[in-house]
Amino acid sequence: MMEFTHFNSQGRAKMVDVSEKKETKRVAVARSEIKVAPLVLEKIEKQEIGKGDVFAVAQIAGVMAAKNTAQIIPMCHPLPLTGIDIIFRPQRFDTYAVITIEATVKTTGKTGVEMEALTAASVAALTIYDMCKAVEKEMEIGQTYVVRKTGGKSGDYERQLDN
């Protein structure tokens, strides 16, 4: 385990100084998921949700969220992102459906983009909820986590997934 570096000499939060770090190509992939009724997924896919194309709006919301992460997470550095992609993977089960959202964020810089990927996936899930809440109130936003990241001093990371 590494020590936390986000505290100053008075024990108060600070933004970490990354000025001495080397610039490297960095990529982070994060996932979130939202559990919905099968009818909701059907309406999303047929574009029958009154607020519009749910996946298109959630895509844009996720991209905007990644670009604005430093505005909402206090200690995040503002980063020049070089790429953002969000994909949706719906799965049907007997009594429910799950939409997995995967956000990939890229930069060349001195700090990683895990927070940007997590924010993108989370906001995309929240947007799906917002757009579909008139049809279903019992949707659940589930696990949100980093799948993998590359670049930087700490090296590469890949989460060991069960599936």
C-alpha positions as MATLAB code, in Angstrom:
seq = 'MMEFTHFNSQGRAKMVDVSEKKETKRVAVARSEIKVAPLVLEKIEKQEIGKGDVFAVAQIAGVMAAKNTAQIIPMCHPLPLTGIDIIFRPQRFDTYAVITIEATVKTTGKTGVEMEALTAASVAALTIYDMCKAVEKEMEIGQTYVVRKTGGKSGDYERQLDN';
ca = [
       0.000    0.000    0.000;
       1.205    3.474   -0.856;
       0.892    6.405    1.531;
      -1.662    9.108    0.861;
      -0.093   12.201   -0.676;
      -3.102   14.503   -0.556;
      -2.340   16.142    2.802;
      -0.215   19.192    3.562;
       1.988   19.752    6.626;
      -1.099   20.789    8.624;
      -2.959   17.604    7.733;
      -5.329   19.405    5.381;
      -6.248   18.297    1.882;
      -4.149   19.540   -1.012;
      -3.867   18.972   -4.720;
      -0.793   16.828   -5.335;
       2.094   18.576   -7.106;
       2.772   16.645  -10.314;
       5.200   19.141  -11.836;
       8.188   16.775  -11.504;
       6.424   13.757  -13.016;
       7.123   12.635  -16.569;
       4.455   12.893  -19.218;
       3.299    9.504  -20.424;
       0.431    8.185  -22.497;
      -2.332    7.245  -20.075;
      -5.535    5.289  -20.559;
      -8.226    4.357  -18.057;
     -11.305    2.206  -18.547;
     -14.147    2.286  -16.017;
     -17.510    0.594  -15.840;
     -20.820    1.331  -14.231;
     -24.118   -0.435  -14.578;
     -27.781    0.292  -14.219;
     -30.421   -2.352  -13.561;
     -33.741   -1.655  -15.283;
     -37.015   -3.420  -16.007;
     -37.032   -5.325  -19.311;
     -39.731   -2.936  -20.565;
     -37.417    0.030  -19.981;
     -34.620   -1.547  -22.013;
     -37.084   -2.329  -24.788;
     -38.287    1.291  -24.836;
     -34.700    2.569  -24.848;
     -33.759    0.352  -27.781;
     -36.892    1.301  -29.741;
     -36.314    4.984  -28.887;
     -39.718    5.187  -27.220;
     -38.562    7.191  -24.176;
     -40.239   10.604  -24.258;
     -37.061   12.559  -23.476;
     -35.274   11.278  -26.585;
     -32.528    8.843  -27.596;
     -31.338    7.643  -24.189;
     -28.013    6.170  -25.292;
     -27.145    9.219  -27.420;
     -27.855   11.631  -24.564;
     -26.051    9.433  -22.007;
     -23.068    9.263  -24.378;
     -22.845   13.043  -24.585;
     -23.373   13.425  -20.830;
     -20.556   10.958  -20.128;
     -18.177   12.746  -22.489;
     -18.992   16.109  -20.933;
     -18.577   14.655  -17.439;
     -15.100   13.326  -18.259;
     -14.104   16.718  -19.666;
     -15.338   18.477  -16.506;
     -14.139   16.088  -13.802;
     -11.765   18.657  -12.283;
     -14.748   20.987  -11.837;
     -16.610   18.554   -9.563;
     -13.894   16.467   -7.861;
     -11.918   19.000   -5.790;
      -8.401   17.503   -5.932;
      -8.452   16.356   -9.567;
      -6.082   18.086  -11.940;
      -7.603   19.625  -15.062;
      -6.331   17.475  -17.909;
      -6.137   17.825  -21.684;
      -8.036   14.701  -22.666;
      -7.123   13.241  -26.029;
      -9.916   10.689  -26.347;
     -13.174    9.641  -24.702;
     -15.329    6.711  -25.757;
     -18.407    5.302  -24.064;
     -20.127    2.066  -25.018;
     -23.338    0.495  -23.732;
     -23.814   -3.257  -23.319;
     -27.396   -4.242  -22.503;
     -28.064   -7.722  -21.093;
     -31.453   -9.338  -20.531;
     -32.228  -11.674  -17.675;
     -35.515  -13.326  -16.655;
     -36.985  -10.488  -14.601;
     -34.633   -7.559  -15.214;
     -32.070   -6.102  -17.578;
     -28.651   -4.556  -16.940;
     -26.985   -1.896  -19.032;
     -23.226   -1.934  -18.545;
     -21.545    1.345  -19.393;
     -17.844    1.293  -20.262;
     -15.930    4.560  -20.496;
     -12.425    4.772  -21.958;
     -10.498    7.995  -21.431;
      -7.044    8.872  -22.827;
      -4.474   11.598  -22.315;
      -0.776   12.266  -22.526;
       0.133   13.887  -19.268;
       1.586   13.801  -15.778;
      -1.371   12.221  -14.005;
      -3.853    9.495  -14.811;
      -7.420    9.580  -16.065;
      -9.079    7.064  -13.747;
     -11.294    9.738  -12.195;
     -12.358   10.982  -15.609;
     -13.326    7.464  -16.707;
     -15.204    6.805  -13.448;
     -17.012   10.129  -13.728;
     -17.969    9.477  -17.355;
     -19.404    6.028  -16.582;
     -21.243    7.282  -13.482;
     -22.804   10.270  -15.201;
     -23.877    8.154  -18.165;
     -25.683    5.827  -15.715;
     -27.267    8.795  -13.929;
     -28.423   10.171  -17.271;
     -30.097    6.884  -18.173;
     -31.870    7.002  -14.809;
     -32.968   10.600  -15.368;
     -34.309    9.912  -18.834;
     -36.196    6.755  -17.830;
     -37.527    7.646  -14.364;
     -40.989    8.449  -15.740;
     -41.263    4.822  -16.904;
     -39.614    3.145  -13.888;
     -38.681    4.425  -10.454;
     -36.971    1.239   -9.205;
     -33.901    1.360  -11.418;
     -30.648    0.708   -9.545;
     -27.236    2.097  -10.365;
     -24.803   -0.623   -9.393;
     -21.109   -1.271   -9.287;
     -18.776    1.395  -10.616;
     -15.092    0.546  -10.857;
     -11.849    0.918  -12.778;
     -11.337   -2.000  -15.175;
      -7.798   -1.079  -16.172;
      -5.351    1.762  -16.432;
      -2.035    2.194  -18.186;
       0.803    4.663  -17.926;
       2.453    6.579  -15.162;
       4.800    5.826  -12.301;
       2.511    3.241  -10.688;
       2.429    1.249  -13.935;
      -0.389   -0.721  -15.439;
      -3.378   -2.157  -13.567;
      -6.040   -4.615  -14.646;
      -8.908   -5.622  -12.391;
      -9.467   -9.337  -12.069;
     -13.125   -9.785  -13.073;
     -15.252  -12.779  -12.158;
     -16.846  -13.068  -15.587;
];
